[in-house]
């Protein structure tokens, strides 16, 4: 689906008087409400890395950017806006949003460490549908923090606060630097 359809699916979940699936759980529905706000805050305040923006603008062959996500995913709320804003810089980039928990279950082809259905995932493919870049589910610094919080058996509520603080302080910079480091690989094919 395109971004408009993804946003509509997001809104449909929030407006449904009897949400289905994960969203029937009040916690997931609350995450979704928070993520709507977080995502739109980044659309308003997020700043694109100039070197990355230039690299994206300089892409001279068609690419398909597939984002595997879900509206309940907090990590996605902080990364997806930057993915979308970057893809909009070049008309040769087509972006496709896929829901992790709906057919065709594309996530099964992009498991983290071969086992985890962690999202978001950004897959950049060339015009021949060859994967050039696979990124996700979160920036390396955030992943280190997450791993430490798990190792320290931090309560879920405190874990969410710590991760939110990390994303707020990072302002999308780590994701963008990681993507910039991966982009030269797109030109080797």
TIGULUM-307122 format. One line per 5 residues: their letters; for each residue x negated, y, z of N, C-alpha, C, O, CB. Coordinates in steps of 0.001 Angstrom, whole numbers, plus 500000, padded with zeros to 6 digits. Glycine has a CB too. Layout:
N
a> X/Y/Z/X/Y/Z/X/Y/Z/X/Y/Z/X/Y/Z | ...;
//
This chain:
189
xxxxx> 499160/498827/500000/500000/500000/500000/499114/501238/500000/497967/501197/500445/500956/499997/501211 | 499653/502317/499504/498899/503563/499526/499101/504244/500883/499809/503733/501751/499338/504501/498358 | 498471/505399/501045/498514/506076/502335/499927/506507/502700/500325/506399/503860/497595/507282/502324 | 500681/506986/501739/502060/507411/501999/502889/506245/502529/503653/506407/503480/502702/507982/500718 | 502743/505079/501920/503480/503892/502372/503022/503464/503762/503838/503045/504582/503297/502732/501376;
xxxxx> 501728/503567/504029/501218/503219/505355/501799/504160/506407/502253/503709/507459/499675/503275/505378 | 501788/505443/506134/502350/506420/507070/503840/506153/507293/504339/506291/508409/502137/507859/506546 | 504549/505768/506223/505970/505474/506356/506192/504232/507220/507096/504205/508055/506606/505281/504972 | 505364/503203/507017/505460/501992/507836/505208/502330/509306/505888/501814/510194/504452/500918/507348 | 504238/503191/509552/503915/503655/510898/505147/504336/511513/505551/504023/512632/502697/504631/510869;
xxxxx> 505731/505272/510759/506906/506004/511243/508103/505083/511454/508862/505251/512409/507276/507111/510263 | 508270/504108/510560/509391/503167/510702/509297/502408/512023/510310/502179/512684/509416/502172/509521 | 508084/502021/512405/507890/501339/513685/508282/502257/514838/508986/501847/515761/506425/500877/513841 | 507820/503499/514774/508095/504441/515853/509570/504801/515955/510064/505092/517045/507284/505692/515659 | 510279/504784/514829/511688/505186/514811/512661/504022/514961/513866/504240/515084/511986/505910/513536;
xxxxx> 512163/502807/514954/513022/501629/515033/513566/501477/516460/512783/501363/517403/512244/500353/514605 | 514896/501474/516632/515443/501319/517988/515181/499929/518583/515227/499754/519801/516940/501587/517969 | 514911/498953/517729/514581/497603/518193/513349/497108/517445/513461/496275/516545/515782/496627/517987 | 512164/497622/517815/510941/497246/517103/510719/495739/517109/511116/495040/518042/509740/497943/517720 | 510080/495255/516053/509858/493829/515879/508395/493458/516093/507514/494318/516126/510309/493395/514497;
xxxxx> 508159/492159/516237/506799/491647/516363/506078/492224/517566/506654/492370/518645/506015/491946/515111 | 504809/492550/517366/504001/493142/518438/504692/494352/519051/504592/494601/520252/502624/493543/517908 | 505388/495092/518211/505938/496374/518623/507137/496244/519551/507585/497245/520110/506327/497164/517418 | 507669/495039/519730/508730/494839/520711/508151/494877/522131/508892/495030/523102/509460/493496/520456 | 506828/494738/522246/506134/494862/523524/505947/496359/523801/505317/497051/523002/504748/494096/523507;
xxxxx> 506478/496867/524911/506358/498305/525196/504919/498821/525182/504683/499970/524808/506970/498602/526535 | 503955/497987/525584/502556/498423/525563/502098/498699/524132/501471/499724/523865/501650/497361/526216 | 502411/497784/523215/502008/497978/521822/502712/499183/521208/502112/499931/520436/502306/496722/521000 | 503970/499368/521549/504698/500518/521022/504085/501816/521545/503984/502799/520811/506193/500436/521401 | 503677/501817/522815/503018/502987/523374/501672/503238/522694/501340/504384/522392/502825/502817/524882;
xxxxx> 500884/502171/522446/499623/502326/521716/499886/502966/520357/499134/503831/519906/498914/500957/521541 | 500954/502532/519722/501282/503041/518389/501607/504529/518453/501158/505300/517604/502468/502262/517787 | 502378/504934/519446/502682/506368/519600/501402/507175/519819/501199/508221/519202/503656/506593/520782 | 500541/506668/520712/499276/507359/520965/498432/507439/519697/497824/508470/519410/498490/506649/522075 | 498402/506349/518945/497567/506306/517748/498079/507243/516662/497288/507797/515899/497498/504889/517212;
xxxxx> 499388/507423/516586/499937/508390/515627/499372/509776/515943/498930/510495/515047/501507/508406/515674 | 499391/510139/517218/498868/511447/517632/497363/511540/517402/496866/512543/516892/499186/511706/519110 | 496646/510490/517780/495191/510510/517604/494822/510638/516136/493969/511447/515771/494561/509245/518193 | 495458/509847/515307/495158/509865/513880/495391/511261/513302/494557/511776/512556/496018/508825/513135 | 496509/511861/513643/496823/513177/513074/495953/514280/513665/495712/515302/513022/498291/513509/513300;
xxxxx> 495490/514071/514873/494532/515044/515434/493244/515037/514611/492691/516099/514324/494218/514720/516932 | 492752/513828/514221/491531/513762/513424/491749/514344/512035/490831/514936/511468/491043/512320/513316 | 492942/514188/511479/493205/514817/510177/493105/516329/510273/492713/516989/509311/494591/514417/509653 | 493456/516882/511428/493400/518333/511621/492006/518819/512009/491581/519892/511579/494395/518751/512684 | 491290/518034/512823/490045/518537/513406/488789/517826/512911/487680/518306/513146/490115/518421/514888;
xxxxx> 488941/516690/512230/487780/515918/511803/486943/516670/510771/487475/517302/509858/488223/514582/511233 | 485638/516588/510934/484698/517251/510028/483919/516170/509280/483360/515255/509883/483725/518215/510810 | 483897/516298/507961/483173/515326/507146/481685/515655/507107/481292/516818/507007/483744/515285/505724 | 480881/514624/507185/479432/514746/507065/479125/515189/505633/479583/514555/504682/478704/513388/507420 | 478372/516248/505474/478146/516810/504137/477359/515865/503233/477656/515771/502042/477411/518135/504250;
xxxxx> 476369/515169/503768/475597/514222/502945/476481/513067/502491/476383/512621/501348/474375/513680/503731 | 477336/512585/503371/478253/511512/503004/479270/512004/501985/479562/511307/501014/478966/510962/504245 | 479804/513184/502196/480773/513745/501253/480157/513863/499855/480816/513569/498858/481263/515126/501742 | 478906/514289/499788/478236/514393/498484/478048/513011/497866/478282/512829/496672/476869/515101/498630 | 477632/512046/498664/477443/510680/498149/478755/510111/497611/478768/509439/496580/476884/509760/499253;
xxxxx> 479845/510378/498305/481157/509906/497856/481544/510617/496568/482006/509983/495619/482234/510139/498948 | 481356/511919/496534/481707/512687/495333/480877/512251/494123/481342/512348/492988/481508/514186/495587 | 479665/511776/494358/478772/511370/493266/479033/509962/492730/478424/509566/491736/477356/511455/493730 | 479910/509210/493357/480236/507868/492836/480789/508042/491430/481708/508828/491202/481273/507112/493765 | 480210/507291/490483/480594/507520/489085/481254/506315/488417/481418/506297/487197/479385/507913/488295;
xxxxx> 481626/505325/489194/482372/504177/488668/483525/503891/489612/483434/504173/490807/481452/502917/488507 | 484606/503335/489090/485765/503055/489946/485417/502136/491115/484630/501199/490989/486878/502429/489124 | 486032/502440/492251/485897/501606/493442/487273/501427/494074/488136/502300/493986/484894/502232/494459 | 487452/500279/494711/488642/500027/495504/488216/499966/496961/487376/499148/497336/489363/498709/495061 | 488789/500823/497771/488549/500817/499204/489770/500186/499862/490867/500743/499822/488278/502267/499755;
xxxxx> 489570/499032/500462/490642/498354/501175/490420/498551/502665/489331/498300/503181/490701/496840/500809 | 491454/498998/503342/491400/499182/504791/492387/498200/505403/493588/498251/505138/491730/500670/505208 | 491854/497305/506225/492703/496374/506956/492912/496981/508341/491951/497266/509056/492063/494921/507035 | 494169/497174/508710/494479/497911/509927/495829/497489/510485/496492/496607/509939/494465/499414/509661 | 496219/498114/511553/497552/498018/512145/497787/499307/512922/496854/499848/513516/497693/496744/513076;
xxxxx> 499021/499806/512926/499301/501030/513681/499002/500931/515175/498741/501958/515801/500730/501404/513500 | 499029/499744/515769/498741/499610/517204/497256/499711/517525/496897/499828/518696/499270/498291/517713 | 496381/499669/516521/494939/499571/516746/494317/500931/517070/494288/501834/516233/494258/498971/515520 | 493821/501054/518304/493194/502295/518732/491928/502634/517963/491691/503797/517639/492882/502220/520185 | 491110/501626/517666/489886/501892/516894/490238/502448/515513/489557/503341/515009/489037/500599/516751;
xxxxx> 491288/501926/514913/491698/502395/513581/492122/503862/513621/491836/504620/512695/492851/501530/513038 | 492798/504255/514688/493269/505637/514785/492125/506638/514736/492316/507789/514344/494058/505830/516062 | 490938/506198/515133/489786/507097/515158/488931/507013/513893/488178/507944/513610/488932/506791/516361 | 489023/505941/513138/488191/505777/511945/488960/505989/510643/488434/506565/509691/487574/504405/511942 | 490182/505528/510608/490977/505590/509382/491118/507003/508805/491019/507157/507588/492340/505027/509646;
xxxxx> 491345/508036/509616/491450/509374/509028/490197/509780/508240/490294/510416/507190/491711/510391/510122 | 489032/509409/508755/487794/509748/508048/487685/508949/506745/487260/509481/505720/486563/509478/508949 | 488071/507673/506791/488071/506857/505575/488973/507487/504523/488609/507596/503353/488530/505414/505882 | 490147/507894/504962/491102/508478/504020/490595/509808/503449/490654/510031/502239/492456/508686/504706 | 490106/510676/504312/489613/511977/503841/488446/511800/502869/488348/512518/501874/489178/512852/505034;
xxxxx> 487568/510847/503159/486422/510606/502273/486870/510058/500932/486373/510489/499891/485434/509638/502925 | 487794/509123/500939/488249/508534/499679/488907/509577/498785/488859/509471/497559/489225/507390/499950 | 489517/510577/499395/490196/511621/498625/489221/512544/497885/489645/513343/497050/491072/512444/499547 | 487931/512443/498179/486939/513308/497531/486610/512888/496105/485990/513650/495363/485677/513327/498343 | 487016/511685/495717/486628/511197/494390/487809/510466/493745/488305/509480/494290/485387/510254/494486;
xxxxx> 488258/510954/492581/489405/510320/491919/489113/508904/491421/490040/508186/491043/489852/511171/490759 | 487856/508492/491412/487516/507124/491003/487747/506108/492123/487627/504900/491917/486064/507064/490551 | 488076/506614/493297/488320/505733/494440/489818/505519/494603/490587/506472/494734/487707/506322/495741 | 490211/504266/494591/491582/503877/494913/491542/503285/496303/490641/502514/496634/492178/502859/493863 | 492507/503640/497108/492522/503127/498484/493768/502270/498677/494856/502616/498217/492486/504295/499526;
xxxxx> 493587/501150/499363/494666/500205/499598/494672/499841/501076/493674/499355/501608/494511/498937/498708 | 495808/500080/501739/495961/499737/503143/496636/498379/503237/497682/498147/502632/496774/500820/503904 | 496022/497486/504005/496572/496153/504234/496774/495975/505730/495891/496294/506526/495637/495038/503656 | 497933/495467/506105/498191/495208/507514/497596/493865/507904/497787/492865/507211/499704/495239/507812 | 496886/493849/508998/496224/492626/509452/497214/491502/509693/496937/490347/509370/495438/492894/510719;
xxxxx> 498371/491836/510262/499298/490824/510740/500436/490523/509765/501469/489987/510166/499868/491255/512046 | 500252/490864/508493/501261/490607/507463/500597/489959/506258/499404/490145/506019/501985/491919/507048 | 501382/489193/505499/500822/488605/504270/500254/489711/503397/500846/490788/503329/501903/487795/503489 | 499132/489490/502727/498494/488202/502466/497436/487794/503496/496625/486910/503224/497868/488235/501119 | 497435/488428/504675/496492/488091/505749/495042/488144/505252/494249/487228/505471/496804/486691/506314;
xxxxx> 494734/489243/504583/493402/489467/504021/492307/489402/505086/491159/489081/504779/493354/490815/503321 | 492657/489701/506326/491668/489687/507413/490971/488339/507522/489819/488280/507951/492336/490030/508743 | 491638/487262/507145/491042/485927/507259/489773/485796/506419/488937/484932/506688/492052/484865/506835 | 489626/486643/505410/488417/486642/504579/487324/487545/505143/486195/487535/504654/488759/487079/503165 | 487658/488325/506169/486722/489319/506693/486641/489262/508219/486665/490292/508893/487136/490721/506243;
xxxxx> 486545/488061/508744/486468/487888/510191/485160/488466/510735/484109/488331/510109/486589/486400/510562 | 485230/489098/511880/484042/489616/512545/483307/488446/513196/483888/487669/513953/484414/490709/513604 | 482033/488342/512887/481200/487237/513377/481804/485876/513047/481566/484895/513752/481002/487358/514883 | 482582/485825/511979/483159/484570/511516/484307/484042/512353/484834/482968/512061/482113/483553/511462 | 484713/484780/513402/485755/484257/514289/486853/485253/514663/487993/484844/514883/485124/483763/515530;
xxxxx> 486549/486515/514739/487475/487502/515297/488208/488278/514197/487614/488668/513192/486720/488474/516205 | 489502/488491/514408/490325/489240/513461/490298/490740/513801/491312/491425/513667/491783/488706/513470 | 489166/491232/514230/489017/492612/514687/489225/493595/513544/488796/493369/512412/487640/492821/515312 | 489895/494691/513877/490156/495750/512906/489839/497087/513552/489759/497190/514776/491631/495710/512403 | 489658/498118/512719/489844/498160/511274/488645/497577/510527/487549/497438/511069/490090/499590/510822;
xxxxx> 488895/497250/509287/487846/496835/508359/487965/497703/507123/489063/497937/506617/487955/495309/507998 | 486841/498173/506645/486765/498883/505375/485969/498018/504429/484820/497672/504701/486120/500302/505533 | 486589/497667/503308/485917/496880/502286/485873/497735/501024/486913/498144/500507/486647/495503/502032 | 484669/498002/500533/484503/498764/499299/484096/497780/498213/483092/497077/498337/483440/499916/499462 | 484883/497740/497152/484625/496826/496036/484448/497627/494750/484997/498717/494594/485779/495796/495883;
xxxxx> 483665/497056/493832/483462/497714/492544/484599/497353/491587/485555/496677/491967/482094/497314/491936 | 484481/497812/490346/485547/497588/489362/485723/496109/489022/486757/495719/488480/485253/498370/488092 | 484724/495285/489336/484817/493840/489098/485309/493082/490333/485286/491852/490362/483459/493292/488668 | 485751/493820/491344/486251/493274/492604/485160/492566/493413/485444/491662/494199/487388/492310/492329 | 483918/492986/493211/482796/492489/494000/482659/493377/495230/482559/494598/495107/481469/492468/493163;
xxxxx> 482653/492775/496406/482490/493554/497631/481088/494151/497684/480084/493452/497547/482752/492678/498878 | 481056/495454/497886/479790/496176/497976/479454/496533/499421/478293/496497/499826/479841/497440/497123 | 480481/496878/500189/480311/497306/501572/481441/496707/502388/482598/496713/501969/480290/498866/501694 | 481093/496190/503554/482087/495761/504527/481695/496408/505847/480600/496177/506359/482168/494181/504644 | 482582/497209/506388/482320/497901/507651/483463/497609/508624/484621/497489/508224/482160/499442/507425;
xxxxx> 483121/497500/509892/484142/497411/510917/483794/496350/511937/482915/495523/511693/485491/497118/510298 | 484449/496357/513047/485657/497100/513356/485445/498444/514054/486380/499239/514145/486517/496266/514192 | 484249/498709/514543/484017/499995/515215/482542/500364/515072/481708/499501/514798/484432/499929/516730 | 482220/501648/515257/480814/502064/515187/479950/501296/516199/480426/500890/517259/480696/503580/515439 | 478691/501111/515853/477777/500298/516675/477692/500791/518117/477699/499981/519044/476385/500297/516059;
xxxxx> 477612/502102/518322/477533/502635/519681/478776/502334/520490/478693/502037/521682/477306/504121/519644 | 479910/502409/519853/481165/502084/520522/481234/500585/520815/481741/500172/521857/482370/502521/519661 | 480720/499779/519890/480705/498330/520110/479819/497969/521295/480165/497096/522091/480221/497599/518849 | 478677/498641/521412/477800/498403/522572/478523/498732/523876/478443/497980/524847/476508/499245/522457 | 479222/499853/523886/479982/500236/525072/481055/499192/525368/481223/498778/526515/480621/501628/524885;
xxxxx> 481773/498772/524344/482826/497771/524515/482260/496473/525085/482831/495890/526007/483525/497498/523177 | 481140/496028/524533/480503/494806/525025/480103/494942/526497/480280/494012/527284/479269/494470/524173 | 479561/496108/526859/479154/496334/528249/480361/496329/529181/480309/495760/530271/478397/497664/528376 | 481442/496962/528749/482648/496994/529565/483206/495589/529775/483679/495253/530860/483704/497890/528917 | 483145/494779/528731/483602/493390/528855/482697/492610/529811/483171/491868/530671/483634/492702/527468;
xxxxx> 481392/492790/529643/480421/492091/530499/480603/492480/531970/480433/491659/532871/478976/492405/530045 | 480952/493747/532190/481126/494238/533555/482533/493977/534111/482848/494363/535236/480831/495720/533602 | 483364/493319/533307/484737/492982/533716/485527/494215/534144/486255/494192/535137/484711/491969/534858 | 485370/495284/533379/486099/496522/533653/487575/496295/533338/487907/495650/532343/485523/497719/532817 | 488460/496821/534182/489902/496694/533971/490285/497310/532624/489661/498265/532161/490690/497372/535125;
xxxxx> 491313/496748/532017/491740/497186/530687/492017/498686/530633/491613/499348/529677/492981/496421/530263 | 492692/499230/531628/493027/500651/531612/491760/501508/531623/491682/502503/530902/493920/501005/532813 | 490771/501132/532430/489514/501874/532477/488728/501696/531180/488063/502623/530718/488670/501420/533675 | 488807/500512/530604/488150/500248/529323/488723/501163/528241/487971/501759/527471/488316/498762/528918 | 490044/501275/528182/490682/502130/527171/490263/503588/527342/490023/504293/526361/492215/502010/527254;
xxxxx> 490177/504033/528598/489771/505419/528864/488333/505655/528419/488033/506680/527806/489922/505750/530362 | 487440/504709/528724/486029/504853/528346/485861/504873/526834/485084/505670/526306/485195/503716/528945 | 486579/504009/526136/486474/503970/524666/487049/505243/524052/486480/505794/523109/487208/502729/524098 | 488171/505707/524584/488766/506947/524090/487798/508117/524271/487639/508949/523378/490096/507235/524816 | 487161/508168/525427/486183/509226/525696/485032/509146/524688/484577/510170/524178/485640/509116/527150;
xxxxx> 484562/507920/524400/483469/507752/523443/483882/508313/522083/483138/509079/521471/483069/506257/523319 | 485061/507932/521617/485517/508419/520309/485689/509939/520304/485324/510596/519330/486841/507743/519923 | 486235/510498/521370/486423/511953/521424/485095/512697/521369/484984/513733/520712/487177/512341/522692 | 484095/512171/522055/482786/512823/522056/482038/512619/520737/481291/513496/520303/481945/512295/523210 | 482236/511484/520112/481542/511162/518862/482099/511939/517669/481350/512295/516760/481636/509670/518587;
xxxxx> 483389/512201/517664/484051/512998/516624/483903/512423/515211/483877/513175/514236/483502/514396/516643 | 483807/511106/515099/483721/510475/513786/482332/510467/513178/482155/509973/512064/484640/511155/512858 | 481342/510998/513877/479988/511105/513322/479343/509736/513125/478728/509489/512087/479114/511959/514233 | 479472/508854/514096/478801/507548/513990/479331/506738/512821/478551/506171/512055/478972/506755/515283 | 480648/506678/512675/481220/505963/511536/480658/506514/510227/480250/505753/509350/482761/506068/511546;
xxxxx> 480638/507823/510103/480196/508439/508858/478716/508168/508578/478339/507916/507434/480449/509937/508903 | 477890/508219/509599/476467/507923/509405/476253/506465/509019/475402/506154/508187/475676/508248/510676 | 477032/505572/509629/476924/504154/509270/477362/503934/507824/476719/503185/507089/477775/503285/510223 | 478439/504574/507417/478893/504426/506035/477873/505021/505070/477616/504442/504014/480265/505098/505842 | 477299/506146/505408/476271/506749/504559/475096/505794/504371/474563/505673/503268/475784/508077/505163;
xxxxx> 474696/505123/505434/473582/504165/505347/473940/502970/504472/473058/502368/503860/473182/503682/506746 | 475201/502625/504408/475645/501477/503598/475857/501837/502132/475724/500979/501259/476934/500909/504167 | 476180/503077/501857/476552/503460/500491/475504/503211/499415/475880/502836/498304/476890/504880/500476 | 474213/503396/499677/473269/503121/498587/473401/501714/498026/473079/501482/496861/471857/503333/499066 | 473870/500770/498836/474089/499415/498350/475106/499373/497226/475079/498460/496400/474539/498523/499480;
xxxx> 476002/500350/497182/477029/500351/496146/476442/500579/494763/477075/500248/493761/478067/501411/496443 | 475267/501127/494696/474672/501431/493393/473735/500331/492890/473202/500430/491785/473918/502734/493472 | 473533/499291/493691/472621/498218/493286/473285/497223/492343/472589/496466/491666/472099/497488/494508 | 474603/497208/492284/475312/496216/491465/475336/496632/490018/475890/495920/489181/476735/496014/491969;
//
